[in-house]
């Protein structure tokens, strides 16, 4: 299951990690966010132990969302060694996520 990243654990789980993190910024009321939810879950299983795949609920975690200037959701950030190395915005096919993950692993 995808990890749950929050304002409280983002530093320790994402920024301090030496693994690539894939973070899905989403909200319950967002249709496209719900559409890619199953893809995020699949990726978390397929890359378990190699990549941290998680979600940030923007309504419940406004600080992290503001820190990264998230204005449109779904927004997927790819973070490695504390730095954003790539970003996708909007519902995307699974292949786009896999390509970015493989490129930055």
DSSP file (Angstrom, degrees, kcal/mol; ACC not computed):
  #  RESIDUE AA STRUCTURE BP1 BP2  ACC     N-H-->O    O-->H-N    N-H-->O    O-->H-N    TCO  KAPPA ALPHA  PHI   PSI    X-CA   Y-CA   Z-CA
    1    1 A X              0   0    0      0, 0.0    52,-0.1     0, 0.0    40,-0.1   0.000 360.0 360.0 360.0 142.6    0.0    0.0    0.0
    2    2 A X        -     0   0    0      1,-0.1    52,-0.3    52,-0.1    39,-0.1  -0.291 360.0-111.1 -59.7 143.2    1.2    3.5   -0.8
    3    3 A X  E     -a   54   0A   0     50,-2.6    52,-2.4     1,-0.1     2,-0.7  -0.327  21.9-125.3 -70.9 157.4    2.7    5.3    2.2
    4    4 A X  E     -a   55   0A   0     50,-0.2     2,-0.4    52,-0.0    52,-0.2  -0.925  24.7-163.8-107.4 110.7    0.9    8.3    3.7
    5    5 A X        +     0   0    0     50,-2.7    52,-0.5    -2,-0.7     2,-0.3  -0.764  14.0 177.2 -93.5 140.3    3.2   11.4    3.8
    6    6 A X     >  -     0   0    0     -2,-0.4     4,-1.7    50,-0.1    55,-0.1  -0.814  48.3 -97.2-134.3 171.7    2.2   14.2    6.1
    7    7 A X  T  4 S+     0   0    0     -2,-0.3     4,-0.4     1,-0.2    54,-0.1   0.876 124.8  50.6 -54.8 -36.7    3.4   17.6    7.3
    8    8 A X  T  4 S+     0   0    0      1,-0.2     4,-0.3     2,-0.1    -1,-0.2   0.853 120.7  28.2 -74.5 -36.7    4.7   15.8   10.4
    9    9 A X  T  > S+     0   0    0      1,-0.1     4,-3.0     2,-0.1     5,-0.4   0.446  89.9  96.5-108.1   1.4    6.7   12.9    8.6
   10   10 A X  H  X>S+     0   0    0     -4,-1.7     4,-2.5     1,-0.2     5,-1.6   0.902  85.3  50.5 -60.3 -43.8    7.7   14.5    5.3
   11   11 A X  I  4>S+     0   0    0     -4,-0.4     5,-1.9     3,-0.2    -1,-0.2   0.949 118.7  36.3 -58.9 -51.4   11.2   15.5    6.5
   12   12 A X  I  45S+     0   0    0     -4,-0.3    -2,-0.2     3,-0.2    -1,-0.2   0.887 124.5  39.9 -73.1 -39.1   12.0   12.0    7.9
   13   13 A X  I  <5S+     0   0    0     -4,-3.0    -3,-0.2     3,-0.1    -2,-0.2   0.865 133.3  11.8 -80.0 -37.1   10.3    9.9    5.3
   14   14 A X  I ><5S+     0   0    0     -4,-2.5     3,-1.1    -5,-0.4    68,-0.4   0.859 126.4  42.7-108.3 -59.8   11.1   11.8    2.1
   15   15 A X  I 3 <S+     0   0    0     -5,-1.6    -3,-0.2     1,-0.3    -4,-0.2   0.811 118.3  44.9 -68.0 -30.9   13.7   14.5    2.5
   16   16 A X  T 3 <S+     0   0    0     -5,-1.9    -1,-0.3    -6,-0.3     2,-0.2   0.478  93.9 102.2 -89.9  -2.1   16.1   12.4    4.6
   17   17 A X    <   -     0   0    0     -3,-1.1    64,-0.6    -6,-0.2    65,-0.3  -0.568  59.6-155.1 -84.6 143.7   15.7    9.3    2.4
   18   18 A X  S    S+     0   0    0     -2,-0.2     2,-0.2    63,-0.1    -1,-0.1   0.477  73.7  88.5 -91.8  -2.9   18.4    8.3    0.0
   19   19 A X  S    S-     0   0    0      1,-0.1    62,-0.4    -5,-0.1     2,-0.2  -0.575  93.1 -96.3 -88.2 155.9   15.8    6.4   -2.1
   20   20 A X        -     0   0    0     30,-0.5    32,-2.6    -2,-0.2     2,-0.4  -0.534  40.9-154.2 -65.2 134.5   13.8    8.0   -4.8
   21   21 A X  E     -bC  52  79A   0     58,-3.1    58,-2.8    -2,-0.2     2,-0.6  -0.957   8.1-159.3-115.1 134.7   10.4    9.1   -3.5
   22   22 A X  E     -bC  53  78A   0     30,-3.3    32,-2.9    -2,-0.4     2,-0.6  -0.962  15.4-168.1-112.2 115.9    7.3    9.4   -5.7
   23   23 A X  E     -bC  54  77A   0     54,-2.9    54,-2.3    -2,-0.6     2,-0.7  -0.921  11.1-158.6-116.8 120.1    4.7   11.7   -4.0
   24   24 A X  E     -bC  55  76A   0     30,-2.7    32,-2.8    -2,-0.6     2,-0.6  -0.853   7.6-156.7 -96.3 109.7    1.2   12.0   -5.2
   25   25 A X  E     +bC  56  75A   0     50,-3.2    50,-1.5    -2,-0.7    49,-0.6  -0.796  35.9 148.1 -86.0 121.2   -0.4   15.2   -4.0
   26   26 A X  E     -b   57   0A   0     30,-2.4    32,-2.8    -2,-0.6    33,-0.4  -0.846  37.1-143.8-146.3 173.9   -4.2   14.6   -4.1
   27   27 A X    >   -     0   0    0     -2,-0.3     3,-1.4    30,-0.2     7,-0.2  -0.987  27.8-119.8-146.5 152.2   -7.5   15.4   -2.5
   28   28 A X  T 3  S+     0   0    0     -2,-0.3     6,-0.1     1,-0.3    -1,-0.1   0.850 112.9  51.1 -56.9 -38.7  -10.7   13.3   -1.8
   29   29 A X  T 3  S+     0   0    0     -3,-0.0     2,-0.7     4,-0.0    -1,-0.3   0.460  86.1 102.7 -82.9  -1.7  -12.9   15.5   -4.0
   30   30 A X    <>  -     0   0    0     -3,-1.4     4,-2.0     1,-0.2     5,-0.2  -0.752  54.6-162.4 -93.2 112.3  -10.5   15.4   -7.0
   31   31 A X  H  > S+     0   0    0     -2,-0.7     4,-1.9     1,-0.2    -1,-0.2   0.934  91.1  47.6 -58.2 -52.6  -11.8   13.1   -9.8
   32   32 A X  H  > S+     0   0    0      1,-0.2     4,-1.6     2,-0.2    -1,-0.2   0.842 109.5  56.6 -60.3 -31.3   -8.5   12.8  -11.7
   33   33 A X  H  > S+     0   0    0      1,-0.2     4,-0.8     2,-0.2    -1,-0.2   0.927 108.1  46.2 -63.5 -44.5   -6.7   12.1   -8.3
   34   34 A X  H  X S+     0   0    0     -4,-2.0     4,-0.6     1,-0.2     3,-0.3   0.839 107.6  59.5 -66.4 -32.1   -9.1    9.2   -7.7
   35   35 A X  H  < S+     0   0    0     -4,-1.9     4,-0.3     1,-0.2     3,-0.3   0.877 110.6  39.5 -65.7 -37.4   -8.5    8.0  -11.2
   36   36 A X  H  X S+     0   0    0     -4,-1.6     4,-2.2     1,-0.2     3,-0.3   0.546  90.4  94.1 -91.2  -4.8   -4.7    7.6  -10.7
   37   37 A X  H  X S+     0   0    0     -4,-0.8     4,-2.1    -3,-0.3    -1,-0.2   0.912  85.0  48.9 -50.2 -50.0   -5.1    6.2   -7.2
   38   38 A X  H  X S+     0   0    0     -4,-0.6     4,-2.3    -3,-0.3    -1,-0.2   0.858 109.3  53.6 -61.9 -33.7   -5.0    2.6   -8.3
   39   39 A X  H  > S+     0   0    0     -4,-0.3     4,-2.5    -3,-0.3    -1,-0.2   0.918 107.7  50.2 -64.9 -43.4   -1.9    3.3  -10.5
   40   40 A X  H  X S+     0   0    0     -4,-2.2     4,-2.1     1,-0.2    -2,-0.2   0.904 110.6  50.4 -61.2 -41.6   -0.1    4.8   -7.4
   41   41 A X  H  X S+     0   0    0     -4,-2.1     4,-1.6    -5,-0.2    -2,-0.2   0.915 110.1  49.8 -62.8 -43.5   -1.0    1.6   -5.4
   42   42 A X  H  X S+     0   0    0     -4,-2.3     4,-2.8     1,-0.2     3,-0.2   0.926 110.7  49.8 -60.5 -45.5    0.3   -0.6   -8.2
   43   43 A X  H  X S+     0   0    0     -4,-2.5     4,-2.4     1,-0.2    -1,-0.2   0.881 106.1  56.0 -62.4 -38.0    3.6    1.3   -8.3
   44   44 A X  H  < S+     0   0    0     -4,-2.1    -1,-0.2     1,-0.2    -2,-0.2   0.866 112.8  42.2 -64.4 -34.2    4.0    1.1   -4.6
   45   45 A X  H >< S+     0   0    0     -4,-1.6     3,-1.1    -3,-0.2    -2,-0.2   0.923 115.1  48.9 -74.3 -45.8    3.8   -2.8   -4.8
   46   46 A X  H 3< S+     0   0    0     -4,-2.8    -2,-0.2     1,-0.3    -3,-0.2   0.834 120.6  35.3 -65.8 -33.2    6.0   -3.1   -7.9
   47   47 A X  T >X S+     0   0    0     -4,-2.4     4,-2.6    -5,-0.2     3,-2.4   0.157  82.3 149.9-107.5  18.2    8.8   -0.9   -6.5
   48   48 A X  T <4 S+     0   0    0     -3,-1.1     4,-0.1     1,-0.3    -3,-0.1  -0.277  74.6  11.0 -55.0 128.4    8.5   -2.0   -2.9
   49   49 A X  T 34 S+     0   0    0      2,-0.3    -1,-0.3    -5,-0.1     3,-0.1   0.210 127.3  61.3  87.7 -16.3   11.9   -1.7   -1.2
   50   50 A X  T <4 S+     0   0    0     -3,-2.4   -30,-0.5     1,-0.4     2,-0.4   0.744 110.3  21.0-109.5 -36.4   13.4    0.2   -4.1
   51   51 A X  S  < S-     0   0    0     -4,-2.6     2,-0.7    -7,-0.1    -1,-0.4  -0.991  72.2-126.8-136.0 140.3   11.3    3.4   -4.3
   52   52 A X  E     - b   0  21A   0    -32,-2.6   -30,-3.3    -2,-0.4     2,-0.5  -0.811  29.6-173.0 -87.5 117.3    9.1    5.1   -1.7
   53   53 A X  E     + b   0  22A   0     -2,-0.7   -50,-2.6   -32,-0.2     2,-0.3  -0.953  20.0 143.8-113.9 122.1    5.7    5.6   -3.2
   54   54 A X  E     -ab   3  23A   0    -32,-2.9   -30,-2.7    -2,-0.5     2,-0.3  -0.898  37.9-121.2-151.2 178.9    3.3    7.7   -1.2
   55   55 A X  E     -ab   4  24A   0    -52,-2.4   -50,-2.7    -2,-0.3     2,-0.5  -0.932   6.5-156.8-129.0 147.6    0.5   10.2   -1.1
   56   56 A X  E     - b   0  25A   0    -32,-2.8   -30,-2.4    -2,-0.3     2,-0.8  -0.984  16.7-143.0-122.9 118.0    0.0   13.6    0.5
   57   57 A X  E  >  - b   0  26A   0     -2,-0.5     4,-1.7   -52,-0.5     3,-0.5  -0.721  11.6-155.6 -78.2 113.2   -3.6   14.7    1.1
   58   58 A X  T  4 S+     0   0    0    -32,-2.8    -1,-0.2    -2,-0.8   -31,-0.1   0.784  89.7  54.9 -66.0 -27.5   -3.4   18.5    0.3
   59   59 A X  T  4 S+     0   0    0    -33,-0.4     3,-0.3     1,-0.2    -1,-0.2   0.858 115.9  37.1 -72.6 -33.9   -6.4   19.3    2.5
   60   60 A X  T  4 S+     0   0    0     -3,-0.5    -2,-0.2     1,-0.2    -1,-0.2   0.648 123.9  41.1 -91.1 -16.8   -5.0   17.6    5.5
   61   61 A X     X  +     0   0    0     -4,-1.7     4,-1.5     1,-0.1    -1,-0.2  -0.549  60.9 156.9-132.5  67.0   -1.3   18.7    4.9
   62   62 A X  H  >  +     0   0    0     -3,-0.3     4,-2.5     1,-0.2     5,-0.2   0.786  68.6  62.7 -66.6 -27.0   -1.3   22.3    3.7
   63   63 A X  H  > S+     0   0    0      2,-0.2     4,-2.7     1,-0.2    -1,-0.2   0.955 106.0  42.1 -66.1 -50.6    2.3   23.0    4.8
   64   64 A X  H  > S+     0   0    0      1,-0.2     4,-1.5     2,-0.2    -1,-0.2   0.917 115.2  52.1 -61.2 -43.0    4.0   20.4    2.6
   65   65 A X  H  <>S+     0   0    0     -4,-1.5     5,-2.6     1,-0.2    -1,-0.2   0.906 112.1  45.2 -61.0 -42.7    1.7   21.4   -0.3
   66   66 A X  H ><5S+     0   0    0     -4,-2.5     3,-1.7     1,-0.2    -1,-0.2   0.907 106.9  59.2 -67.1 -41.8    2.6   25.1    0.1
   67   67 A X  H 3<5S+     0   0    0     -4,-2.7    -1,-0.2     1,-0.3    -2,-0.2   0.830 112.7  39.7 -56.7 -32.7    6.3   24.3    0.4
   68   68 A X  T 3<5S-     0   0    0     -4,-1.5    -1,-0.3    -3,-0.2    -2,-0.2   0.278 111.1-118.4-103.4  10.2    6.3   22.8   -3.0
   69   69 A X  T < 5 -     0   0    0     -3,-1.7     2,-0.7     1,-0.2    -3,-0.2   0.850  43.0-179.5  60.8  37.0    3.9   25.3   -4.6
   70   70 A X      < +     0   0    0     -5,-2.6    -1,-0.2     1,-0.2     3,-0.1  -0.606  19.7 149.7 -74.6 113.8    1.2   22.7   -5.4
   71   71 A X        +     0   0    0     -2,-0.7     2,-0.4     1,-0.3    -1,-0.2   0.579  61.7  45.2-117.7 -20.7   -1.6   24.6   -7.2
   72   72 A X  S    S-     0   0    0     18,-0.0     2,-0.3     2,-0.0    -1,-0.3  -0.979  84.5-116.6-125.6 139.2   -3.0   21.8   -9.4
   73   73 A X  S    S+     0   0    0     -2,-0.4   -41,-0.2     1,-0.2   -40,-0.1  -0.950  87.2  44.3-128.3 153.1   -3.7   18.3   -8.4
   74   74 A X  S    S+     0   0    0    -49,-0.6    16,-3.5    -2,-0.3     2,-0.4   0.457  75.4 165.7 -70.3 141.9   -3.0   15.5   -9.0
   75   75 A X  E     -CD  25  89A   0    -50,-1.5   -50,-3.2    14,-0.2     2,-0.6  -0.998  19.0-160.7-124.8 128.4    0.7   16.6   -8.9
   76   76 A X  E     -CD  24  88A   0     12,-3.5    12,-2.5    -2,-0.4     2,-0.4  -0.939   5.9-165.5-115.4 118.1    3.3   13.9   -8.6
   77   77 A X  E     -CD  23  87A   0    -54,-2.3   -54,-2.9    -2,-0.6     2,-0.6  -0.803  11.1-150.9-101.4 143.3    6.8   14.9   -7.5
   78   78 A X  E     -CD  22  86A   0      8,-2.5     7,-3.3    -2,-0.4     8,-1.3  -0.963  22.1-174.5-111.9 114.3    9.8   12.8   -7.8
   79   79 A X  E     +CD  21  84A   0    -58,-2.8   -58,-3.1    -2,-0.6     2,-0.4  -0.931   9.8 174.4-118.7 130.9   12.3   13.6   -5.0
   80   80 A X  E >  S- D   0  83A   0      3,-2.7     3,-2.0    -2,-0.4   -60,-0.1  -0.999  71.7  -6.1-136.6 133.6   15.8   12.2   -4.5
   81   81 A X  T 3  S-     0   0    0    -64,-0.6   -63,-0.1    -2,-0.4   -66,-0.1   0.857 130.6 -54.9  51.6  39.5   18.3   13.2   -1.9
   82   82 A X  T 3  S+     0   0    0    -68,-0.4     2,-0.4   -65,-0.3    -1,-0.3   0.458 117.8 106.0  80.3   0.9   16.0   15.9   -0.7
   83   83 A X  E <  S-D   80   0A   0     -3,-2.0    -3,-2.7   -68,-0.0     2,-0.6  -0.907  74.6-118.4-118.2 142.1   15.6   17.5   -4.1
   84   84 A X  E     +D   79   0A   0     -2,-0.4    -5,-0.3    -5,-0.2     3,-0.1  -0.667  34.0 173.6 -73.7 119.6   12.8   17.5   -6.6
   85   85 A X  E     -     0   0A   0     -7,-3.3     2,-0.3    -2,-0.6    -6,-0.2   0.592  61.9  -2.1-104.3 -14.6   14.2   15.8   -9.7
   86   86 A X  E     -D   78   0A   0     -8,-1.3    -8,-2.5     2,-0.0     2,-0.3  -0.982  58.2-157.3-166.7 168.1   11.0   15.6  -11.8
   87   87 A X  E     -D   77   0A   0     -2,-0.3     2,-0.4   -10,-0.2   -10,-0.2  -0.987   4.2-166.4-156.2 141.7    7.3   16.4  -11.8
   88   88 A X  E     -D   76   0A   0    -12,-2.5   -12,-3.5    -2,-0.3     2,-0.4  -0.992  11.3-161.8-126.5 140.5    4.1   15.3  -13.5
   89   89 A X  E     +D   75   0A   0     -2,-0.4   -14,-0.2   -14,-0.2   -16,-0.1  -0.983  52.8  13.5-125.1 134.9    0.8   17.2  -13.3
   90   90 A X  S    S-     0   0    0    -16,-3.5   -16,-0.2    -2,-0.4     2,-0.2  -0.095 104.6 -39.4  93.4 165.5   -2.6   15.8  -14.1
   91   91 A X        -     0   0    0    -18,-0.1     2,-0.3    -2,-0.0    -2,-0.1  -0.440  68.0-177.5 -64.9 133.2   -3.9   12.2  -14.6
   92   92 A X        -     0   0    0     -2,-0.2     2,-0.1    -4,-0.1    -2,-0.1  -0.920  30.8 -99.8-132.4 154.0   -1.2   10.3  -16.5
   93   93 A X    >>  -     0   0    0     -2,-0.3     3,-1.4     1,-0.1     4,-0.9  -0.435  40.0-111.1 -69.8 153.7   -1.0    6.7  -18.0
   94   94 A X  H >> S+     0   0    0      1,-0.3     4,-2.3     2,-0.2     3,-0.6   0.843 113.8  66.5 -54.7 -37.5    1.1    4.3  -15.8
   95   95 A X  H 3> S+     0   0    0      1,-0.2     4,-2.5     2,-0.2    -1,-0.3   0.832  95.3  56.9 -55.8 -35.1    3.8    4.2  -18.4
   96   96 A X  H <> S+     0   0    0     -3,-1.4     4,-1.7     2,-0.2    -1,-0.2   0.893 108.5  46.2 -65.2 -39.0    4.7    7.9  -17.8
   97   97 A X  H <X S+     0   0    0     -4,-0.9     4,-2.7    -3,-0.6    -2,-0.2   0.929 112.3  50.3 -67.0 -45.5    5.3    7.2  -14.1
   98   98 A X  H  X S+     0   0    0     -4,-2.3     4,-2.8     1,-0.2     5,-0.3   0.907 108.7  52.6 -60.5 -42.8    7.4    4.1  -14.8
   99   99 A X  H  X S+     0   0    0     -4,-2.5     4,-1.8     1,-0.2    -1,-0.2   0.922 112.4  44.4 -60.0 -44.9    9.5    6.0  -17.3
  100  100 A X  H  X S+     0   0    0     -4,-1.7     4,-1.6     2,-0.2    -2,-0.2   0.902 113.6  50.6 -67.1 -41.4   10.3    8.7  -14.7
  101  101 A X  H  X S+     0   0    0     -4,-2.7     4,-1.3     1,-0.2     3,-0.4   0.950 112.3  46.0 -61.4 -49.0   10.9    6.2  -12.0
  102  102 A X  H  < S+     0   0    0     -4,-2.8    -1,-0.2     1,-0.2    -2,-0.2   0.858 110.7  54.5 -62.5 -35.6   13.4    4.2  -14.1
  103  103 A X  H  < S+     0   0    0     -4,-1.8    -1,-0.2    -5,-0.3    -2,-0.2   0.838 118.3  32.8 -66.8 -33.4   15.1    7.4  -15.2
  104  104 A X  H  <        0   0    0     -4,-1.6    -2,-0.2    -3,-0.4    -1,-0.2   0.454 360.0 360.0-107.8  -1.7   15.8    8.6  -11.6
  105  105 A X     <        0   0    0     -4,-1.3    -1,-0.2    -3,-0.2   -85,-0.1   0.518 360.0 360.0 -65.6 360.0   16.3    5.4   -9.7
